[in-house]
Amino acid sequence: MKRFCILILVYLSSSLFGQNLDNIYYKIESKLKKDNTYLNIHAVNFKPEQKDLAALSNIPLTDGKKPYNFKVSEFIDYNFVVLVEGVEIDSMIILYIQEVENKAAASTEFITSSTSEDNQIVETMVVGFKDLQEIYFSEPEIYDRLLTFVDGILKNDPQAKKPLLKINVDEQIKKSKGISGKNNQDFLNFQRANSIHTYPRDQKTSTTSSRRRTQETSSADYKIDASFSHATFNHKAMAFPFGDISAELNFGNKATNTLPFESMTGALGVRARIGISGKTVDHQNDFQIDGKLMGRMRLNTNGLAKALPFLSAEPRLHLGSGFIFDINLTRAFGLPFINLYVASGSKDVTNPYVKIGPADSSRSFFSFTQLESSMSFYWNTSEDMTIRFRLDLGISKYDVVKAVYHKGTQTAMVYNQLLPFATLYFNFVPNDEFFAAYFKLYDGKVNLGAWFKFLQLSGGHIFRFDFNYVSSPLFRQPHEWESEGAATLLQVRYRYGF
């Protein structure tokens, strides 16, 4: 756990300037009590019950004072004053503990005649900053017990945490500092906007001084995302407390620098999103597995690719029938988001759809295995999350077998390299998902893609223009299995129920 930066000042000041440590503790406590301008210091209020006293007894204090025991009283509650998580703080820190006594209520209980409004609520620091710092270093099990207790209060009642800020905050001030979420929020925002599969949305819409919530969950019975190159379907009966499943048909492939239809295959299968936490998924915080398992079939799309007016591509590389395993993992143990793609196909070279060269010595090219692994990093340019980025860094490979048809069939592996790649995604979300683009550099080629929403009809019908481009090689000559020019795909994408 990172500690509050004041601790560093405590020890540096003590050693460098010879100041009395107790005096510095006193100054810190005075600053915490009197300064009402802290943005990330909150009070977690609770009223203990008898069952809580086992965890709240014998709290050691400094300066020879007796250990403190929490009280159970109708007129007394407590504030745990904490420093909440932030960009520089990876875990909540308890700063001090206050006892809050309602003397007015107590006096009424004993039928007194006092009606003064002065000093009705008395706040007393019963466990100070110095006490908690000494507990943290000398008796960490007691500190961890208190921290676990506070976490339990917030889990049961998030409204128990109140900011101590006593100044007005101008909500119109533009926030320009980039921010990256500590939970699954950025991942979910990205997938909701770009994925062809459905992802859960937040239950409510609101705009607060913190991060903007997303749209309300769709009430449609089913969801469809379809274009010329893919189609997905999800029905409400396919949703479960621990996740959901959906069906997918797709004519594209990863890791080969090709557009849909260019690899001369079609894939059909299921996608499942599963939360690993119990019976019900906390989408924002739980570790989730989002994976596809698909069967890939060979299709002769050579003539189709040449005939479609919205596709400019020259199929040359055959991907055999087989399976596709595509998985995305949310952040676990503080790691980045992990992506893994594995595809393997039949090694049959007897019936190619495309042959190159003269009939008596023609040749074809086949790829049997494709792999891609990457880590994803998300960030936003502001807390409003209007402009969002994602960066994928990873490695990718595919093999290429050359088959020569002359006096039988001779095969040879001509390519099997593991290469790095990088993909940068950009999303523009002024009020809802409006525009996105990506730039990928892999194996000497540039892959570009973009979509923008051009029509939205009542009832949840959304139409987008979708553009994909694969450049010719930039710093090398084209391989035999690559077309000499660039390939482009322009299509309309329809979404319903998202």
N, C-alpha and C positions, 0 to 999 in steps of 0.2 A: 504494500500500500504506500502510495506517495503521501508524505506528511505535509501538513500546512506549512507554507513557506516561512511563516513566522518562526517556526522551530529552528530553521537554519540561522535566522538572525539572532535567535537566543544564544546559540552556541558560539557563533562567530563573535558576537558582541562580548560574550563572557570571556573568551580567550584572547581576543585582540585588544580590548579596551579595559579589561580587568574590572568590569562592572559587576556588582553583586547580582547573582542569578535571581534571587528572590525579588529584587527590585525590578528586574526586567519582566518577570512574571506578573508583578503587580501592574506595570505599565500596560502590558498586553490585555490583562483582564479589564482594566479601566477603559481602554480603547474599545474593546468588544462591547462593553455595557453602554458606553456613551455615544458611540458613532453609529448613526442610523442610516448610513449611506451604502452599506454593503449590499451588493446585488445577489449574492449566492449564499447568504447566511439565513437559515430558517429556524423556526421553533416548531418542534413536534410535540403537540400537547396530548396528554393522556391522564386519566384518572385511574390509579392502580386499584385492583381488587385483591382480596385476601390470597387468591391463588397466585398472584404475581410476586408476592413478597419473597419467595424462595430465590428468585433471580435478582432481587433488588435489595438484598440485605448485606450488611457488613461491607459497604463500599469504603475502602481505605482512604483516609485523608492525610494530608501532610501537616507539618508544624505541630505534631503531637496531639492533634485533635482525634477524638474518638471516631471509629468508623460510622458512616452514616447509614441509617435504615429508613427506607421509604415508609410513608404513613398511609394508612387507609382511613380516609375521612370524607364526609359529605362536603366539607368546605375546603378541601385541599386537593389540588391537582398539580401536575408537573409539566415543565417545558424542557425537553432535550434540545438545546441550541446546537445546531449542526451546520457544518460546511458541506453543501451538496456536491455531487459529482459535477465535473466540468471538463473543459479542454485540458487543463493542467492537473486536475485531480481525478484519479481513476476510481475512488471509492469515497463514500460518505465518511466524515470525521466529526466526532462529538467534541464540541468546544467547552461547554459547561452545562450544568443542570440547575434549573431554577425550581424552587418550591413556590407555588402560587396559592395564597390563602385569601379566601373571600370573607373578610372580617365582618362585613355588613350582614351577610347571610347568617354568620355564626351568632352575631349579636341579636338578630331577629329570632333565632332559634331559642335563645335564652330569655326572650321577652324583655329586651331593654328598650329604653326610650330614645336611643341615639338615632338621629335621622341625618347626620352629616354625610355628605358624599365624598369628603376628603378621606384619603387613605383607606378606602373600602377594599381595594385589591392590593395586597402586599406581596411583592416578588422578592424572594430571597435566594441568593446564589448559595446552594448547599453543597455542590461539588464543583469546584472552580477549575479554571483552565490549568493551573499548576497541578492540581490533584489528578486530573485526567492524563496529563502528560507523564507524570510519575507512574501512574497505573499502567499506561501503555508500555513503558519501557521495563518496569520492574515486575508487573503482574499482568502480562498480556491476556491471560485466560479470562480475567475479570473484565478487561476492556472489550474483548470479543463477545463476552456474554451480554454486556450492555448494548453493543452494536447490533447483535442479533435480535435483542429485544426491540430496539428502535425499528429495525427492518420489518419485524412482525407487525408493529403498529401501523406502519405505512402500507403494508400489504393488505391489511384488513380495512384500513381507512385512509386512502390517499389524501383526503381533505384535512387530515390532522396536521399536515405540514403547512405552515404559514410563513411568508417572508417577513423579515424584520425591517425591510426597506421602508423608510419614512419620508421619502421624497417622491415627487411626481415624476413619472417616466413618460416622455413624449413618444407615443406609439408611432408618430409619423416620421421619426428619424429613420433614415435608410440605414440598414445594417449591411456593411460591406465585407465584414470578415468572413472568410470561408469557413464552413462548418461541416463536419462529418459525424453522422450519428453513431452512437455506441451500441445500438441494437440493430434490428432488421429493417428499420424504417426506410433507409436509402435503397436497400435491395428491393423491398416491396414497391416503392415508388417507381423504380426503374422497370420492374417486371410488369406492373400494372399498365404502364404506358407502352411498352415495346413488345412484350411477350405475346405469342399467339395463343397462349393459354390463360385461363382466368386465375386471378389471385384475389384473396379477400381484401376488402376495403374496410376502413374504419367505420364504426357504427354511426358516428355523428360527424357533422361538418362544423367547424368553428375556426375562427382566426383569433389567436391570442398573441400575447407578447412573446411567447416562445414559438415553437415550430408549428407551421400550418398543418392542420389535419387534412386528410384527403376526402374524396367524395364519399357519399353514403353508399352502403352496400346495395347492389342492384337487387330488385325484387323479381327480375325475370326468371321464368321457370327453366330456361335453357340459355346457353351462350354459344355464339358462333363467331369464329374468325376465319375468313376465307378470302383467297385470291386465286389467280390462275395457277400458282405454284404450291399452294397448301390449303388445308382445311382442318379445323379443329371443332370439336363438339363437346359440350358439357351440359348435363341436366342436373337439376337440383337434387334428384335422387342419387347422383354420383358424389354428393358432398357428405362428409362424415365429420364428427367432432374432432377427430385427429387429423383431418386433411381432406383431400378430394382426388378424383381421378377424371380423366377426359381422354377422348380418342383423337388421333391425329393421322392425317394423310399428307405426305410431303414428298416433293420431287427434287429437293436440294440435298447437298452433302457438305460437311465441313472439311477443312484441312487440305483441300485439293485445289484451291483457287479457281473454282468453277461456279457457274451460275446454275440455278435450277434448270432441269432438262438437259444440261450440258454433260452430265455424268451418265445419262442414259439409264437411270434407275428410278424407282418409286418405292416409298417406304410407308408402311402401315403399322400402327401399334398404339400403345397406351402410354399416357403420362400420369404419374402419381406424385402428389405432394403429401408428405407425412411429417408430422411433428413428433419429435422424440422427447416427450415430457410426461406423458400420461394419457388420460382419456380425452382431455380437451386441450386444444392448442392455444397458447398465447402467441399470436402471430408476430407481435412486436419483439418478443424476447426469447422465445424458445428456439432451440436448435432444430432446423428443418432440412429434410432431404427432398429435393425436387428432381425427379428422374424420369427418363423415357426408356422404354424397351420396345424396339421396333424391328419388324422383319423387312428386309430390303429385297426387292425383286428387280431383275433386269427388264428394261423396257426399251424398245427401239424408238427413241425420240429424235433420231437424226433428221428424219424428214420433217417432223413437227417443229423442231428448232429452226429449220430453214424457212418454214412456211409462216410461222407466227410473226405478225408485223411488229409486235411490241418486244420481240427478243432478237438480239443480234449476237449470235454465238455460233461457233463451229465445233460440234462435239467430236472429240478424238480419243478421249480416255475412257475406257470401260471400267465400271465398278461392278463387281460381281454380286450375285445374290448372297444374302447372309443376314447378319443382325447388326443393330445399332444400339449402343448403350450410351446415354447422354445424361449426365448428372450434375446438379448444382447443389452445393452445400452452403448453408448460412454460416455465419461466424461462430466458431467454437473455441473456447479457451483463449480469446483475444486474437485468434489468427484471422487472416483475411478470408474473404469468401473464396471458395475453391470450386473450380469447374473441371470436369473430366469428360472427354468424348472418346469412345472406342468404337470402331466399325471394322468388321471383318467379313470378307466375302468368299465365294467359291473360287477355286483356282482353275476353273474350266476356261480354256482359251480356244475351244473348238469352233465356236460360232460367233465371231465378232460382227457387230453391226456396222462398223466403219473399218475399211482397209485402206492403207496408204501405199502408193507405188503401183507398179505394173502387176497384172494379174498373175504372171508366172513366178513372181517373187514378192508378193504383197506382204505387208507387215501391219500389225495392230498392237495397241498398248493397253495394258490392264493394270489396275491397282487393286490389290487384295486386302490391304490393311491400312487404316487411317487412324491416327492418334492425335489428340490435342489435350493439353493440360495447361491450366492458367489460374492465376489469382486475380481477383477483382478488387478494386479500390474505388470508393464512392466519395464524392464531396459536392457541396453546394456553394455558390458564391455568396449566399446570405442566408439568414434564418428563414426568410420567406420562401426559399427553395424554388424561386422562379427559374433559375438557370442551374442545371444539374449536370454533373459529369461522372463518367465511369471510365476507369483505365484497366484494361486487361493486359497482363504481362505473363507470357508463358512460352511453351515449346510445342512444336507440332511436327509431325512427320507423316509421310505416305510413301509407299513403295510403288515402283513401276516395273512391270515385266514386259519385255518386248517379245512378241511372237512373230516369227517369220514363217510364211507358208510357201515352202519350196521343197519339193520332194519330201513331203511330210511336214511336220511342225517342229521348229526349234525355238526354245524359249531361253531367255537370259534376263537376269535382274540388271536393270540399267540405272536404277535410281532408288535410293533408300537412305535419305538423310534426315537427321534430327536438327531442326532449325528454330531459332527464337522468333517470336512475333509479338507485336504490340497493337492493341486496338483502343482507340479513344472514342468514347460515345459522348454526345451532347444532347441534352433535352431542354426544350423551352416550354415552360408550363406557366403561362401568365395567370390563368384561372383554372383551366383544365389542360389535358394533354393536347398540344397543338402542333409541335414540330420536333423532329429528332433527326440526328445524323450521326454517322460513324466514319472513322478513317482507320484502316487496317493496313499494316505493312508486313508482308510475309513472303519469303522466297523471291525477293526482287520484284514483287508486284504490289501495286496499290489497289486495295478494295475500298470503294466508297459506297455509301448507302444513305438514303434519306427518305423520310415520309412526312407528309403534312396533311392535316385534316382539312378537307375542303367542303364538307357537307355533314350536317347533323340534323336528323329528323326527329320529331317527337316519337316517343315510344322506345328510344334507345338505339336507333339505327345510325351508325357512324360510317362515313366513307373517307378513305384516305388515298392519296397518290403515293405510290411506293416505287422508289428508284434504286437500282443496283448497278454498279459498274466495276469491272475488273480490268485493270490496265494491261497493256503488253509489258514485258520485262523491261525494267529501267536500266539495269547495269549489266546485263548479260544478253546473250542471244536466246531466242525461244527454244525450248526443248522440242523434240519431235512430236510429243503428244500435246503440245500447246498450240493454239491458234496464233497466227502471226500478229493479228490486230487485237484491239480491245473488245470486250464483250459487255453488252448492256441489256438491262431488263427494265421495262416500265410497265406498271400494272396498277390496277385499282384494288384496294383492300377493303373488305366490308367487315364490320364488327357489330354484333348485336348482343345486348345484355351486359356489356362490360361497364 
